[in-house]
């Protein structure tokens, strides 16, 4: 499965802790992340991650392009709902694409844990079938 990991500045520490806790599960998959988030995760866990630009520099759009091309299976995006983001339209577009293409999206620790447990149980295998049919 192809999994994107994104975190706003105030949520990066949470993302690092999350990936440390679920490293055993994440290491079995192909991981993608926006700039600094990917760097912080790699430094902390040693996980191999394809890094895109930072979100404000187009990283969210790069991940969105993968969604639109049916090349992303799940997104974990720890958003900071209390801080204005200069690239809010890109964030909204990415979330809209997840809805359009039925890509599982977690925007906080609680929903991310549910998706990781579903991934471990094999509940998301349907994404591989859909990706293979369309890809």
MDTraj code that builds the backbone (N, CA, C; nanometers):
import mdtraj as md
import numpy as np

residues = "UNK UNK UNK UNK UNK UNK UNK UNK UNK UNK UNK UNK UNK UNK UNK UNK UNK UNK UNK UNK UNK UNK UNK UNK UNK UNK UNK UNK UNK UNK UNK UNK UNK UNK UNK UNK UNK UNK UNK UNK UNK UNK UNK UNK UNK UNK UNK UNK UNK UNK UNK UNK UNK UNK UNK UNK UNK UNK UNK UNK UNK UNK UNK UNK UNK UNK UNK UNK UNK UNK UNK UNK UNK UNK UNK UNK UNK UNK UNK UNK UNK UNK UNK UNK UNK UNK UNK UNK UNK UNK UNK UNK UNK UNK UNK UNK UNK UNK UNK UNK UNK UNK UNK UNK UNK UNK UNK UNK UNK UNK UNK UNK UNK UNK UNK UNK UNK UNK UNK UNK UNK UNK UNK UNK UNK UNK UNK UNK UNK UNK UNK UNK UNK UNK UNK".split()
xyz = np.array([
    [0.0839, -0.1180, 0.0000],
    [0.0000, 0.0000, 0.0000],
    [0.0888, 0.1250, 0.0000],
    [0.0395, 0.2267, -0.0665],
    [0.1090, 0.3550, -0.0722],
    [0.0411, 0.4485, 0.0274],
    [0.1204, 0.4973, 0.1229],
    [0.0672, 0.5780, 0.2329],
    [0.1398, 0.7116, 0.2370],
    [0.0628, 0.8206, 0.2419],
    [0.1201, 0.9541, 0.2558],
    [0.1077, 0.9997, 0.4010],
    [0.2133, 1.0617, 0.4499],
    [0.2185, 1.1141, 0.5857],
    [0.2449, 1.2641, 0.5780],
    [0.1527, 1.3425, 0.6333],
    [0.1618, 1.4884, 0.6268],
    [0.1304, 1.5423, 0.7656],
    [0.2008, 1.6471, 0.8069],
    [0.1699, 1.7100, 0.9361],
    [0.2033, 1.8579, 0.9314],
    [0.1104, 1.9381, 0.9797],
    [0.1381, 2.0804, 0.9946],
    [0.2413, 2.0989, 1.1055],
    [0.3044, 2.2152, 1.1091],
    [0.4151, 2.2412, 1.2019],
    [0.3825, 2.2044, 1.3465],
    [0.2649, 2.2453, 1.3935],
    [0.2281, 2.2199, 1.5329],
    [0.1926, 2.0739, 1.5593],
    [0.1864, 1.9916, 1.4555],
    [0.1498, 1.8503, 1.4691],
    [0.2638, 1.7553, 1.4324],
    [0.3789, 1.8102, 1.3956],
    [0.4906, 1.7248, 1.3534],
    [0.5385, 1.6330, 1.4654],
    [0.5446, 1.6824, 1.5883],
    [0.5853, 1.5968, 1.6996],
    [0.4884, 1.4801, 1.7166],
    [0.3580, 1.5076, 1.7008],
    [0.2575, 1.4008, 1.7093],
    [0.2798, 1.2974, 1.5994],
    [0.3116, 1.3433, 1.4778],
    [0.3342, 1.2509, 1.3673],
    [0.4574, 1.1642, 1.3932],
    [0.5620, 1.2238, 1.4465],
    [0.6829, 1.1468, 1.4774],
    [0.6492, 1.0397, 1.5812],
    [0.5778, 1.0764, 1.6871],
    [0.5392, 0.9778, 1.7896],
    [0.4510, 0.8687, 1.7305],
    [0.3596, 0.9068, 1.6425],
    [0.2714, 0.8099, 1.5775],
    [0.3517, 0.7101, 1.4943],
    [0.4446, 0.7602, 1.4148],
    [0.5229, 0.6705, 1.3297],
    [0.6190, 0.5842, 1.4109],
    [0.6663, 0.6351, 1.5219],
    [0.7479, 0.5521, 1.6103],
    [0.6643, 0.4371, 1.6665],
    [0.5429, 0.4686, 1.7086],
    [0.4551, 0.3670, 1.7674],
    [0.4130, 0.2614, 1.6663],
    [0.3941, 0.3004, 1.5413],
    [0.3441, 0.2085, 1.4387],
    [0.4485, 0.1772, 1.3316],
    [0.5741, 0.1953, 1.3646],
    [0.6819, 0.1688, 1.2692],
    [0.6752, 0.0264, 1.2163],
    [0.6457, -0.0691, 1.3034],
    [0.6392, -0.2104, 1.2628],
    [0.5350, -0.2333, 1.1543],
    [0.4319, -0.1542, 1.1532],
    [0.3285, -0.1677, 1.0508],
    [0.3636, -0.0860, 0.9261],
    [0.4092, 0.0369, 0.9462],
    [0.4392, 0.1258, 0.8340],
    [0.5547, 0.0766, 0.7480],
    [0.6520, 0.0073, 0.8075],
    [0.7697, -0.0348, 0.7314],
    [0.7370, -0.1383, 0.6238],
    [0.6180, -0.1939, 0.6272],
    [0.5755, -0.2934, 0.5285],
    [0.5164, -0.2282, 0.4033],
    [0.5092, -0.0952, 0.4027],
    [0.4400, -0.0241, 0.2955],
    [0.5310, 0.0811, 0.2320],
    [0.4861, 0.1327, 0.1187],
    [0.5590, 0.2380, 0.0483],
    [0.5116, 0.3720, 0.1037],
    [0.6051, 0.4473, 0.1623],
    [0.5692, 0.5704, 0.2329],
    [0.6117, 0.6948, 0.1561],
    [0.5267, 0.7958, 0.1662],
    [0.5487, 0.9255, 0.1034],
    [0.5208, 1.0319, 0.2093],
    [0.5860, 1.1460, 0.1985],
    [0.5605, 1.2535, 0.2943],
    [0.5989, 1.3870, 0.2337],
    [0.5438, 1.4910, 0.2919],
    [0.5868, 1.6248, 0.2553],
    [0.7203, 1.6510, 0.3249],
    [0.7937, 1.7490, 0.2757],
    [0.9317, 1.7793, 0.3115],
    [0.9798, 1.7554, 0.4526],
    [0.9566, 1.8503, 0.5417],
    [1.0101, 1.8426, 0.6769],
    [0.9499, 1.7265, 0.7547],
    [0.8238, 1.6984, 0.7324],
    [0.7602, 1.5858, 0.8014],
    [0.8331, 1.4563, 0.7677],
    [0.8608, 1.4340, 0.6410],
    [0.9324, 1.3138, 0.5996],
    [1.0722, 1.3069, 0.6584],
    [1.1401, 1.4192, 0.6617],
    [1.2749, 1.4239, 0.7189],
    [1.2717, 1.3887, 0.8672],
    [1.1795, 1.4477, 0.9394],
    [1.1692, 1.4213, 1.0843],
    [1.1364, 1.2747, 1.1115],
    [1.0474, 1.2169, 1.0313],
    [1.0107, 1.0754, 1.0501],
    [1.1314, 0.9862, 1.0215],
    [1.2007, 1.0126, 0.9126],
    [1.3175, 0.9315, 0.8763],
    [1.4254, 0.9406, 0.9834],
    [1.4521, 1.0611, 1.0325],
    [1.5538, 1.0791, 1.1360],
    [1.5173, 1.0044, 1.2639],
    [1.3891, 0.9994, 1.2954],
    [1.3441, 0.9369, 1.4192],
    [1.3305, 0.7854, 1.4099],
    [1.2866, 0.7363, 1.2924],
    [1.2517, 0.5939, 1.2807],
    [1.3422, 0.5154, 1.1862],
    [1.4074, 0.5849, 1.0940],
    [1.4850, 0.5163, 0.9919],
    [1.3990, 0.4630, 0.8783],
    [1.2689, 0.4924, 0.8816],
    [1.1802, 0.4473, 0.7741],
    [1.2210, 0.5115, 0.6422],
    [1.2117, 0.4340, 0.5339],
    [1.2404, 0.4856, 0.4006],
    [1.1165, 0.5577, 0.3494],
    [1.1331, 0.6849, 0.3163],
    [1.0198, 0.7684, 0.2761],
    [1.0570, 0.8487, 0.1532],
    [0.9678, 0.8476, 0.0527],
    [0.9851, 0.9367, -0.0626],
    [0.9344, 1.0739, -0.0181],
    [1.0215, 1.1738, -0.0222],
    [0.9842, 1.3079, 0.0240],
    [0.9514, 1.3989, -0.0934],
    [0.8379, 1.4666, -0.0800],
    [0.7973, 1.5700, -0.1746],
    [0.8375, 1.7061, -0.1184],
    [0.7996, 1.8120, -0.1885],
    [0.8203, 1.9473, -0.1384],
    [0.7416, 1.9643, -0.0082],
    [0.7730, 2.0679, 0.0666],
    [0.6910, 2.0986, 0.1840],
    [0.5517, 2.1389, 0.1345],
    [0.4536, 2.1305, 0.2225],
    [0.3159, 2.1603, 0.1833],
    [0.2989, 2.2961, 0.1158],
    [0.3476, 2.4056, 0.1778],
    [0.3306, 2.5377, 0.1163],
    [0.4022, 2.5539, -0.0171],
    [0.5006, 2.4676, -0.0439],
    [0.5754, 2.4765, -0.1700],
    [0.5258, 2.3782, -0.2751],
    [0.4112, 2.3139, -0.2489],
    [0.3516, 2.2264, -0.3486],
    [0.3436, 2.0797, -0.3119],
    [0.3932, 2.0417, -0.1954],
    [0.3915, 1.9012, -0.1550],
    [0.2520, 1.8419, -0.1466],
    [0.1571, 1.9201, -0.0943],
    [0.0184, 1.8723, -0.0879],
    [-0.0359, 1.8465, -0.2285],
    [-0.0004, 1.9341, -0.3213],
    [-0.0448, 1.9173, -0.4593],
    [0.0214, 1.7964, -0.5247],
    [0.1470, 1.7705, -0.4922],
    [0.2143, 1.6531, -0.5477],
    [0.1454, 1.5245, -0.4999],
    [0.1084, 1.5201, -0.3740],
    [0.0361, 1.4039, -0.3223],
    [-0.1022, 1.3982, -0.3849],
    [-0.1663, 1.5134, -0.4008],
    [-0.2971, 1.5179, -0.4670],
    [-0.2914, 1.4634, -0.6081],
    [-0.1828, 1.4905, -0.6798],
    [-0.1673, 1.4370, -0.8154],
    [-0.1608, 1.2847, -0.8124],
    [-0.0950, 1.2293, -0.7111],
    [-0.0902, 1.0834, -0.6984],
    [-0.2301, 1.0273, -0.6724],
    [-0.3072, 1.0971, -0.5905],
    [-0.4455, 1.0547, -0.5644],
    [-0.5243, 1.0546, -0.6945],
    [-0.5151, 1.1629, -0.7704],
    [-0.5898, 1.1756, -0.8952],
    [-0.5472, 1.0706, -0.9977],
    [-0.4224, 1.0252, -0.9910],
    [-0.3719, 0.9221, -1.0825],
    [-0.3912, 0.7811, -1.0274],
    [-0.4637, 0.7684, -0.9156],
    [-0.4899, 0.6384, -0.8521],
    [-0.3615, 0.5711, -0.8047],
    [-0.2660, 0.6519, -0.7579],
    [-0.1379, 0.6009, -0.7104],
    [-0.1150, 0.6239, -0.5613],
    [-0.2213, 0.6472, -0.4854],
    [-0.2096, 0.6638, -0.3408],
    [-0.3250, 0.5870, -0.2786],
    [-0.2958, 0.5142, -0.1705],
    [-0.3976, 0.4285, -0.1089],
    [-0.4524, 0.4818, 0.0226],
    [-0.3747, 0.5637, 0.0928],
    [-0.4183, 0.6120, 0.2230],
    [-0.3383, 0.7367, 0.2579],
    [-0.4022, 0.8309, 0.3257],
    [-0.3330, 0.9523, 0.3693],
    [-0.3584, 0.9735, 0.5174],
    [-0.2494, 0.9966, 0.5892],
    [-0.2576, 1.0367, 0.7291],
    [-0.2052, 1.1794, 0.7339],
    [-0.2937, 1.2716, 0.7664],
    [-0.2652, 1.4150, 0.7590],
    [-0.3014, 1.4777, 0.8927],
    [-0.2022, 1.4967, 0.9783],
    [-0.2274, 1.5608, 1.1071],
    [-0.2344, 1.7116, 1.0851],
    [-0.3569, 1.7594, 1.0754],
    [-0.3844, 1.9011, 1.0493],
    [-0.3867, 1.9801, 1.1790],
    [-0.3522, 2.1055, 1.1696],
    [-0.3634, 2.1967, 1.2828],
    [-0.4830, 2.2876, 1.2550],
    [-0.5998, 2.2546, 1.3098],
    [-0.7199, 2.3322, 1.2787],
    [-0.7237, 2.4692, 1.3472],
    [-0.6293, 2.4963, 1.4366],
    [-0.6308, 2.6220, 1.5118],
    [-0.5367, 2.7279, 1.4572],
    [-0.4596, 2.6921, 1.3542],
    [-0.3645, 2.7864, 1.2948],
    [-0.3961, 2.8032, 1.1466],
    [-0.4054, 2.9292, 1.1040],
    [-0.4302, 2.9569, 0.9625],
    [-0.3112, 2.9082, 0.8799],
    [-0.3398, 2.8438, 0.7683],
    [-0.2351, 2.7919, 0.6802],
    [-0.2351, 2.8727, 0.5500],
    [-0.1180, 2.9181, 0.5063],
    [-0.1137, 2.9985, 0.3841],
    [-0.1550, 2.9197, 0.2594],
    [-0.1460, 2.7881, 0.2662],
    [-0.1804, 2.7049, 0.1514],
    [-0.3113, 2.6285, 0.1760],
    [-0.4026, 2.6903, 0.2468],
    [-0.5312, 2.6269, 0.2796],
    [-0.6066, 2.5769, 0.1557],
    [-0.6042, 2.6498, 0.0440],
    [-0.6717, 2.5962, -0.0755],
    [-0.6135, 2.4624, -0.1221],
    [-0.4818, 2.4449, -0.1084],
    [-0.4193, 2.3174, -0.1458],
    [-0.4638, 2.2051, -0.0529],
    [-0.4756, 2.2366, 0.0747],
    [-0.5202, 2.1384, 0.1744],
    [-0.6634, 2.0967, 0.1443],
    [-0.7489, 2.1942, 0.1192],
    [-0.8890, 2.1652, 0.0864],
    [-0.8991, 2.0817, -0.0411],
    [-0.8165, 2.1138, -0.1402],
    [-0.8187, 2.0391, -0.2666],
    [-0.7758, 1.8939, -0.2443],
    [-0.6738, 1.8725, -0.1620],
    [-0.6279, 1.7368, -0.1331],
    [-0.7377, 1.6566, -0.0632],
    [-0.8033, 1.7182, 0.0333],
    [-0.9107, 1.6492, 0.1047],
    [-1.0286, 1.6204, 0.0115],
    [-1.0580, 1.7123, -0.0772],
    [-1.1656, 1.6906, -0.1746],
    [-1.1313, 1.5743, -0.2662],
    [-1.0063, 1.5673, -0.3130],
    [-0.9644, 1.4562, -0.3992],
    [-0.9775, 1.3218, -0.3274],
    [-0.9458, 1.3196, -0.1986],
    [-0.9631, 1.1958, -0.1223],
    [-1.1093, 1.1534, -0.1227],
    [-1.1996, 1.2484, -0.1110],
    [-1.3426, 1.2161, -0.1165],
    [-1.3841, 1.1707, -0.2561],
    [-1.3362, 1.2398, -0.3574],
    [-1.3721, 1.2050, -0.4955],
    [-1.3268, 1.0636, -0.5302],
    [-1.2046, 1.0264, -0.4892],
    [-1.1470, 0.8977, -0.5268],
    [-1.1549, 0.7916, -0.4169],
    [-1.2304, 0.8193, -0.3115],
    [-1.2491, 0.7238, -0.2000],
    [-1.1173, 0.6768, -0.1400],
    [-1.0287, 0.7717, -0.1135],
    [-0.9013, 0.7412, -0.0487],
    [-0.9189, 0.7598, 0.1015],
    [-0.8922, 0.6567, 0.1808],
    [-0.9028, 0.6716, 0.3258],
    [-0.8106, 0.7845, 0.3743],
    [-0.8677, 0.8745, 0.4557],
    [-0.7974, 0.9931, 0.5035],
    [-0.8195, 1.0081, 0.6532],
    [-0.7102, 1.0145, 0.7282],
    [-0.7173, 1.0429, 0.8715],
    [-0.6606, 1.1822, 0.8937],
    [-0.7285, 1.2629, 0.9727],
    [-0.6808, 1.3987, 0.9967],
    [-0.6417, 1.4234, 1.1419],
    [-0.6433, 1.3180, 1.2232],
    [-0.6011, 1.3316, 1.3624],
    [-0.5545, 1.1957, 1.4141],
    [-0.4981, 1.1949, 1.5332],
    [-0.4414, 1.0730, 1.5905],
    [-0.5460, 0.9622, 1.6037],
    [-0.6657, 0.9955, 1.6462],
    [-0.7696, 0.8938, 1.6649],
    [-0.8060, 0.8233, 1.5355],
    [-0.8319, 0.8996, 1.4316],
    [-0.8692, 0.8364, 1.3045],
    [-0.7487, 0.7674, 1.2402],
    [-0.6289, 0.8174, 1.2639],
    [-0.5089, 0.7535, 1.2097],
    [-0.4891, 0.6149, 1.2714],
    [-0.5130, 0.6037, 1.4002],
    [-0.4991, 0.4734, 1.4655],
    [-0.6024, 0.3743, 1.4123],
    [-0.7225, 0.4211, 1.3866],
    [-0.8249, 0.3330, 1.3295],
    [-0.7801, 0.2831, 1.1924],
    [-0.7263, 0.3727, 1.1081],
    [-0.6797, 0.3312, 0.9755],
    [-0.5622, 0.2346, 0.9841],
    [-0.4696, 0.2582, 1.0749],
    [-0.3545, 0.1674, 1.0886],
    [-0.4013, 0.0289, 1.1317],
    [-0.4937, 0.0220, 1.2256],
    [-0.5440, -0.1088, 1.2687],
    [-0.6210, -0.1776, 1.1554],
    [-0.6944, -0.1007, 1.0777],
    [-0.7641, -0.1576, 0.9614],
    [-0.6631, -0.2093, 0.8593],
    [-0.5567, -0.1355, 0.8401],
    [-0.4499, -0.1770, 0.7488],
    [-0.3883, -0.3091, 0.7953],
    [-0.3610, -0.3186, 0.9245],
    [-0.3022, -0.4406, 0.9803],
    [-0.3943, -0.5614, 0.9648],
    [-0.5250, -0.5392, 0.9751],
    [-0.6224, -0.6488, 0.9617],
    [-0.6480, -0.6867, 0.8168],
    [-0.6037, -0.6040, 0.7239],
    [-0.6283, -0.6317, 0.5830],
    [-0.7575, -0.5703, 0.5315],
    [-0.8178, -0.4823, 0.6094],
    [-0.9447, -0.4215, 0.5706],
    [-0.9324, -0.3280, 0.4498],
    [-0.8125, -0.2885, 0.4153],
    [-0.7938, -0.1935, 0.3048],
    [-0.7414, -0.2601, 0.1779],
    [-0.7456, -0.3910, 0.1712],
    [-0.6994, -0.4640, 0.0522],
    [-0.7769, -0.4224, -0.0732],
    [-0.8985, -0.3750, -0.0561],
    [-0.9795, -0.3317, -0.1704],
    [-0.9084, -0.2229, -0.2509],
    [-0.8226, -0.1428, -0.1844],
    [-0.7492, -0.0378, -0.2559],
    [-0.6545, -0.1002, -0.3588],
    [-0.5908, -0.2110, -0.3249],
    [-0.4991, -0.2764, -0.4180],
    [-0.5747, -0.3268, -0.5400],
    [-0.6940, -0.3787, -0.5199],
    [-0.7765, -0.4290, -0.6303],
    [-0.8160, -0.3129, -0.7218],
    [-0.8627, -0.2030, -0.6626],
    [-0.9031, -0.0868, -0.7415],
    [-0.7836, -0.0278, -0.8156],
    [-0.6692, -0.0156, -0.7457],
    [-0.5503, 0.0408, -0.8106],
    [-0.5054, -0.0442, -0.9264],
    [-0.5082, -0.1764, -0.9111],
    [-0.4662, -0.2664, -1.0197],
    [-0.5615, -0.2610, -1.1380],
    [-0.6904, -0.2468, -1.1127],
    [-0.7877, -0.2400, -1.2226],
    [-0.7745, -0.1114, -1.3019],
    [-0.7527, 0.0007, -1.2336],
    [-0.7463, 0.1302, -1.3007],
    [-0.6064, 0.1618, -1.3486],
    [-0.5061, 0.1055, -1.2812],
    [-0.3661, 0.1401, -1.3116],
    [-0.3146, 0.0641, -1.4239],
])
top = md.Topology()
chain = top.add_chain()
for i, resn in enumerate(residues, 1):
    res = top.add_residue(resn, chain, resSeq=i)
    for name in ("N", "CA", "C"):
        top.add_atom(name, md.element.get_by_symbol(name[0]), res)
traj = md.Trajectory(xyz[None], top)
